[in-house]
């Protein structure tokens, strides 16, 4: 039996602050994760719909209604 190939954890990072993407995004990437970025709820929904994510990291406040929609999928 061949060992299963490990895949990277796919993370969607949603935040309107560039510094968050620059710091947390780099940290996650350097940790071996595949990071996609979105700066608002619409971009997050588009990215989430386009491809599966294992984890969504967001600053809930500006996109709360969209986040509920995202989580219900």
Secondary structure as UniProt FT lines:
FT   STRAND          10..14
FT   HELIX           18..20
FT   HELIX           21..25
FT   HELIX           26..30
FT   TURN            31..32
FT   STRAND          34..38
FT   HELIX           41..50
FT   STRAND          55..58
FT   HELIX           60..63
FT   HELIX           64..71
//
